[in-house]
Amino acid sequence: MVAAYLAENRDRITAEWMDAVRDDSQIPAADRLTRTALEDHFPAMLDELVVALKRPDQEVEGKEIRETGAEHGKARWRSGYRLDEVLRELARIREDLAETRSGRDGPGLQHAAIIPGRRLRG
């Protein structure tokens, strides 16, 4: 259910996250990025989350997930982000998914990141 919601609303979730990052005063480096640069690896990371959620009883190959995250971090570093800005941006992803989806127009995602018995391999 959560995976389907994320997949069906991928573009809207991405747009809302980008707006939230742009509006966040704790991420001033985002103001220097083009819309394309801001979007960066976010859709791919969201797609990887969907795949992981669709296979809760299986181990997930963590190498690809880590590589996408690492590339996103490197791109942000090259764009002049400070470490606290990168971490704040990641926090915005979690906040947006947990808060705005819960009870508004989709399944609550507060506990979606905690999948019992799930391990990442890689």
ChimeraX commands (.cxc) that place a marker at each C-alpha (Angstrom):
marker #1 position 0.00,0.00,0.00 radius 0.5
marker #1 position 2.73,2.49,0.93 radius 0.5
marker #1 position 4.88,1.44,-2.04 radius 0.5
marker #1 position 1.97,1.87,-4.43 radius 0.5
marker #1 position 1.20,5.30,-2.99 radius 0.5
marker #1 position 4.81,6.43,-3.37 radius 0.5
marker #1 position 5.00,5.11,-6.94 radius 0.5
marker #1 position 1.70,6.70,-7.97 radius 0.5
marker #1 position 2.57,10.07,-6.43 radius 0.5
marker #1 position 6.30,10.17,-7.24 radius 0.5
marker #1 position 6.20,13.41,-9.24 radius 0.5
marker #1 position 4.06,15.24,-6.70 radius 0.5
marker #1 position 6.19,14.00,-3.78 radius 0.5
marker #1 position 9.32,15.13,-5.61 radius 0.5
marker #1 position 7.86,18.58,-6.33 radius 0.5
marker #1 position 6.67,19.05,-2.74 radius 0.5
marker #1 position 10.06,17.98,-1.37 radius 0.5
marker #1 position 11.85,20.39,-3.70 radius 0.5
marker #1 position 9.58,23.24,-2.58 radius 0.5
marker #1 position 10.19,22.34,1.07 radius 0.5
marker #1 position 13.97,22.34,0.56 radius 0.5
marker #1 position 13.85,25.68,-1.27 radius 0.5
marker #1 position 11.74,27.19,1.51 radius 0.5
marker #1 position 13.98,25.85,4.30 radius 0.5
marker #1 position 16.15,28.65,5.70 radius 0.5
marker #1 position 18.56,26.04,7.07 radius 0.5
marker #1 position 19.51,25.01,3.50 radius 0.5
marker #1 position 20.71,28.25,1.89 radius 0.5
marker #1 position 22.82,26.38,-0.69 radius 0.5
marker #1 position 19.59,25.12,-2.29 radius 0.5
marker #1 position 18.91,28.65,-3.50 radius 0.5
marker #1 position 21.94,28.42,-5.79 radius 0.5
marker #1 position 20.75,25.24,-7.54 radius 0.5
marker #1 position 18.68,25.03,-10.68 radius 0.5
marker #1 position 15.45,23.06,-10.37 radius 0.5
marker #1 position 17.08,20.14,-12.22 radius 0.5
marker #1 position 20.14,20.19,-9.96 radius 0.5
marker #1 position 17.94,20.33,-6.88 radius 0.5
marker #1 position 15.93,17.31,-8.05 radius 0.5
marker #1 position 19.18,15.43,-8.71 radius 0.5
marker #1 position 18.94,11.82,-7.48 radius 0.5
marker #1 position 15.73,12.20,-5.46 radius 0.5
marker #1 position 13.43,10.40,-7.94 radius 0.5
marker #1 position 15.87,7.46,-8.19 radius 0.5
marker #1 position 16.11,7.24,-4.40 radius 0.5
marker #1 position 12.32,7.26,-4.17 radius 0.5
marker #1 position 12.11,4.51,-6.81 radius 0.5
marker #1 position 14.61,2.42,-4.84 radius 0.5
marker #1 position 12.52,2.88,-1.69 radius 0.5
marker #1 position 9.45,1.67,-3.59 radius 0.5
marker #1 position 11.30,-1.47,-4.72 radius 0.5
marker #1 position 12.48,-2.16,-1.16 radius 0.5
marker #1 position 8.97,-1.71,0.26 radius 0.5
marker #1 position 7.48,-4.05,-2.33 radius 0.5
marker #1 position 9.82,-6.84,-1.17 radius 0.5
marker #1 position 9.54,-6.75,2.64 radius 0.5
marker #1 position 10.34,-10.44,3.11 radius 0.5
marker #1 position 13.47,-10.39,0.97 radius 0.5
marker #1 position 16.91,-9.00,1.48 radius 0.5
marker #1 position 17.57,-5.93,-0.59 radius 0.5
marker #1 position 20.82,-5.43,-2.42 radius 0.5
marker #1 position 22.12,-2.37,-0.63 radius 0.5
marker #1 position 24.93,-1.56,-3.07 radius 0.5
marker #1 position 22.71,0.30,-5.56 radius 0.5
marker #1 position 20.88,2.16,-2.80 radius 0.5
marker #1 position 24.15,3.25,-1.21 radius 0.5
marker #1 position 25.60,4.27,-4.58 radius 0.5
marker #1 position 22.63,6.51,-5.40 radius 0.5
marker #1 position 22.80,8.12,-1.97 radius 0.5
marker #1 position 26.55,8.60,-2.24 radius 0.5
marker #1 position 26.23,10.19,-5.68 radius 0.5
marker #1 position 23.57,12.54,-4.34 radius 0.5
marker #1 position 25.84,13.55,-1.46 radius 0.5
marker #1 position 28.80,14.09,-3.81 radius 0.5
marker #1 position 26.69,16.24,-6.12 radius 0.5
marker #1 position 25.57,18.34,-3.19 radius 0.5
marker #1 position 29.15,18.70,-1.93 radius 0.5
marker #1 position 30.28,19.85,-5.39 radius 0.5
marker #1 position 27.40,22.34,-5.37 radius 0.5
marker #1 position 28.69,23.97,-2.21 radius 0.5
marker #1 position 26.48,22.33,0.38 radius 0.5
marker #1 position 27.79,22.09,3.92 radius 0.5
marker #1 position 27.37,18.82,5.80 radius 0.5
marker #1 position 24.57,20.26,7.95 radius 0.5
marker #1 position 22.70,21.28,4.79 radius 0.5
marker #1 position 22.98,17.79,3.30 radius 0.5
marker #1 position 21.71,16.28,6.55 radius 0.5
marker #1 position 18.88,18.82,6.78 radius 0.5
marker #1 position 17.86,18.03,3.21 radius 0.5
marker #1 position 17.66,14.35,4.09 radius 0.5
marker #1 position 15.61,15.21,7.18 radius 0.5
marker #1 position 13.18,17.11,4.94 radius 0.5
marker #1 position 12.62,13.96,2.90 radius 0.5
marker #1 position 11.70,12.03,6.01 radius 0.5
marker #1 position 9.56,14.85,7.43 radius 0.5
marker #1 position 7.68,15.32,4.18 radius 0.5
marker #1 position 6.94,11.63,3.76 radius 0.5
marker #1 position 5.92,11.13,7.38 radius 0.5
marker #1 position 3.96,14.31,8.04 radius 0.5
marker #1 position 2.22,15.29,4.84 radius 0.5
marker #1 position 1.13,11.78,3.84 radius 0.5
marker #1 position -0.12,10.74,7.26 radius 0.5
marker #1 position -3.85,11.15,7.32 radius 0.5
marker #1 position -3.95,13.69,4.51 radius 0.5
marker #1 position -4.16,11.81,1.26 radius 0.5
marker #1 position -2.29,8.59,1.70 radius 0.5
marker #1 position -1.16,5.95,4.12 radius 0.5
marker #1 position 0.80,7.11,7.13 radius 0.5
marker #1 position 4.50,6.55,6.57 radius 0.5
marker #1 position 5.82,7.14,10.07 radius 0.5
marker #1 position 6.72,3.48,10.48 radius 0.5
marker #1 position 7.46,2.62,6.84 radius 0.5
marker #1 position 11.20,2.97,7.32 radius 0.5
marker #1 position 11.17,0.30,10.01 radius 0.5
marker #1 position 10.57,-3.03,8.33 radius 0.5
marker #1 position 10.90,-5.93,10.77 radius 0.5
marker #1 position 13.29,-8.63,9.64 radius 0.5
marker #1 position 14.67,-6.49,6.83 radius 0.5
marker #1 position 18.39,-6.31,6.10 radius 0.5
marker #1 position 20.27,-4.51,3.37 radius 0.5
marker #1 position 23.03,-6.47,1.69 radius 0.5
marker #1 position 25.81,-5.10,-0.41 radius 0.5
marker link #1:1,2 radius 0.2
marker link #1:2,3 radius 0.2
marker link #1:3,4 radius 0.2
marker link #1:4,5 radius 0.2
marker link #1:5,6 radius 0.2
marker link #1:6,7 radius 0.2
marker link #1:7,8 radius 0.2
marker link #1:8,9 radius 0.2
marker link #1:9,10 radius 0.2
marker link #1:10,11 radius 0.2
marker link #1:11,12 radius 0.2
marker link #1:12,13 radius 0.2
marker link #1:13,14 radius 0.2
marker link #1:14,15 radius 0.2
marker link #1:15,16 radius 0.2
marker link #1:16,17 radius 0.2
marker link #1:17,18 radius 0.2
marker link #1:18,19 radius 0.2
marker link #1:19,20 radius 0.2
marker link #1:20,21 radius 0.2
marker link #1:21,22 radius 0.2
marker link #1:22,23 radius 0.2
marker link #1:23,24 radius 0.2
marker link #1:24,25 radius 0.2
marker link #1:25,26 radius 0.2
marker link #1:26,27 radius 0.2
marker link #1:27,28 radius 0.2
marker link #1:28,29 radius 0.2
marker link #1:29,30 radius 0.2
marker link #1:30,31 radius 0.2
marker link #1:31,32 radius 0.2
marker link #1:32,33 radius 0.2
marker link #1:33,34 radius 0.2
marker link #1:34,35 radius 0.2
marker link #1:35,36 radius 0.2
marker link #1:36,37 radius 0.2
marker link #1:37,38 radius 0.2
marker link #1:38,39 radius 0.2
marker link #1:39,40 radius 0.2
marker link #1:40,41 radius 0.2
marker link #1:41,42 radius 0.2
marker link #1:42,43 radius 0.2
marker link #1:43,44 radius 0.2
marker link #1:44,45 radius 0.2
marker link #1:45,46 radius 0.2
marker link #1:46,47 radius 0.2
marker link #1:47,48 radius 0.2
marker link #1:48,49 radius 0.2
marker link #1:49,50 radius 0.2
marker link #1:50,51 radius 0.2
marker link #1:51,52 radius 0.2
marker link #1:52,53 radius 0.2
marker link #1:53,54 radius 0.2
marker link #1:54,55 radius 0.2
marker link #1:55,56 radius 0.2
marker link #1:56,57 radius 0.2
marker link #1:57,58 radius 0.2
marker link #1:58,59 radius 0.2
marker link #1:59,60 radius 0.2
marker link #1:60,61 radius 0.2
marker link #1:61,62 radius 0.2
marker link #1:62,63 radius 0.2
marker link #1:63,64 radius 0.2
marker link #1:64,65 radius 0.2
marker link #1:65,66 radius 0.2
marker link #1:66,67 radius 0.2
marker link #1:67,68 radius 0.2
marker link #1:68,69 radius 0.2
marker link #1:69,70 radius 0.2
marker link #1:70,71 radius 0.2
marker link #1:71,72 radius 0.2
marker link #1:72,73 radius 0.2
marker link #1:73,74 radius 0.2
marker link #1:74,75 radius 0.2
marker link #1:75,76 radius 0.2
marker link #1:76,77 radius 0.2
marker link #1:77,78 radius 0.2
marker link #1:78,79 radius 0.2
marker link #1:79,80 radius 0.2
marker link #1:80,81 radius 0.2
marker link #1:81,82 radius 0.2
marker link #1:82,83 radius 0.2
marker link #1:83,84 radius 0.2
marker link #1:84,85 radius 0.2
marker link #1:85,86 radius 0.2
marker link #1:86,87 radius 0.2
marker link #1:87,88 radius 0.2
marker link #1:88,89 radius 0.2
marker link #1:89,90 radius 0.2
marker link #1:90,91 radius 0.2
marker link #1:91,92 radius 0.2
marker link #1:92,93 radius 0.2
marker link #1:93,94 radius 0.2
marker link #1:94,95 radius 0.2
marker link #1:95,96 radius 0.2
marker link #1:96,97 radius 0.2
marker link #1:97,98 radius 0.2
marker link #1:98,99 radius 0.2
marker link #1:99,100 radius 0.2
marker link #1:100,101 radius 0.2
marker link #1:101,102 radius 0.2
marker link #1:102,103 radius 0.2
marker link #1:103,104 radius 0.2
marker link #1:104,105 radius 0.2
marker link #1:105,106 radius 0.2
marker link #1:106,107 radius 0.2
marker link #1:107,108 radius 0.2
marker link #1:108,109 radius 0.2
marker link #1:109,110 radius 0.2
marker link #1:110,111 radius 0.2
marker link #1:111,112 radius 0.2
marker link #1:112,113 radius 0.2
marker link #1:113,114 radius 0.2
marker link #1:114,115 radius 0.2
marker link #1:115,116 radius 0.2
marker link #1:116,117 radius 0.2
marker link #1:117,118 radius 0.2
marker link #1:118,119 radius 0.2
marker link #1:119,120 radius 0.2
marker link #1:120,121 radius 0.2
marker link #1:121,122 radius 0.2
view
